[in-house]
Amino acid sequence: METDVRPTVGDTSWFVHDRFGMVIHWGLYALPARGEWVKNIERIPDAEYDKYFRHFDPDLYDPQQWADVAVRAGMKYFVVTTKHHEGFCLWDSKVTDYKVTKTPYGKDVLHPLVDAFRARGLRVGFYHSLIDWHHEHFVIDDTHSLRDHPDRAAMNAVRDQSKYVEYLHAQIRELLTEFGKVDILWCDFSYPSHDGIVGKGREDWQSERLYAMIRELQPHIVLNDRLDLPEGWDFKTPEQYQPREWVTVNGQRVVWEACQTFSGSWGYHRDEGDWKTVEQLVQMLIDTVSKGGNLLLNVGPTGRGEFDSRALDRLAGIGEWMRRHSRSIYGCTEAPAGFSAPQDCRLTYNPTTNRMYVHVFTWPFVHLHLDGFAGKVEYAQLLNDASEIPMRGPEQWQTAGKDPARDRQTLALRLPIRQPDVAVPVIELFMKPA
């Protein structure tokens, strides 16, 4: 990892190498099939929402198949929602009955999932919500599903946030002691009170104490940045947003991970139609790595426990691209200073192999000009089929009279007229030793 990146407490060496992971949002919200925030957005009271608990029965759930899909897509780690904001737990927690083993399904889904993914070599990650709209002692705030309830004040009068904190900490202790080595912990999320809006931050979670327990139980775990703590976290998490450059904190580069969905929702949404294409998703992965980040791509399984056909189609398409192009992703990062990407391209660089990768988002006519590359490339080829790309140094006719200083540093690649039949073509450059 680059020396100018903020040091981490957890072991991020594998994280910044692997670059591509899957996050799985699964819970009772799969049944209404209107997204993971449906209870909150529609202000559904517990008595009504409980019908989903009484009918949760994912009879087609096959964690082996999920793991196979992730592997074929080229993903190297996964993160699963052990409990989302609705409070429903995917394992047989000892401190609640609001869990999958008490539904008609009657079985723990988390242990088989961890076993299946781990057996295929994927790193294990847990997402655990700090928020809980179901717990009787979680104080109702302005983000709670009951925020508009006429009896909010009276309900809060008998709630004790400290009891919820003990519950929260007990569940995270279970997750970090009952599943072997856990590589990633995603805590989500803090929203401190501000401008008259009542929220929750580090004091409400007892984040310092929680953090100490996490590090004690799993010292090498990679921890996200949503406990509302200024220090101790390992990576930043821009969500549904692609940064323009490497993410920084106080001017220093940090380990970071873009969190993205196929469409707008994280949980299964039957009627959502604005799904990204395979090409868009591949470009998103490339763009992230070109800025030194990871991509965490979401899947929201159905109420019967399957990845729906749209997700399978996209993941298969990404996997087909990754089969031929993964070495432009794994172990790669931002290009060194002095190298700039041509228009509509992205650069990634593998410092171990000393190879540069030019990802061409828009295929140009015949020539692709690489500023800053003249005299620095030994050989060039298309990555998909290892076919040679001829190289030319600066030629007078190309840019005469424009910028002679730049021209002397420009390498021209002669491309085939027709774009390769892949989602995003990649040119692999074998760089000369510095």
Secondary structure, 3 states (H helix, E strand, C coil): CCCCECCCCCCCCCHHHHCEEEEECCCHHHCCCECCCHHHHCCCCHHHHHHHHHHCCCCCCCHHHHHHHHHHCCCCEEEEEEECCCCCECCCCCCCCCEHHHCCCCCCCHHHHHHHHHHCCCEEEEEEECCCCCCCCCCCCCCCCCCCCCCHHHHHHCCCHHHHHHHHHHHHHHHHHCCCCCCEEEEECCECCECCECCECHHHHCHHHHHHHHHHHCCCCEECCCCCCCCCCCCECCECCCCCCCCEECCEECCEEEEECCCCCCCCECCCCCCCCHHHHHHHHHHHHHCCCEEEEEECCCCCCCCCHHHHHHHHHHHHHHHHHHHHCCCCECCCCCCCCCCCEEEEEECCCCEEEEEECCCCCCEEEEECCCCCEEEEEECCCCCECCEECCCHHHHCCCCHHHHCCEEEEECCCCCCCCCCCEEEEEECCC
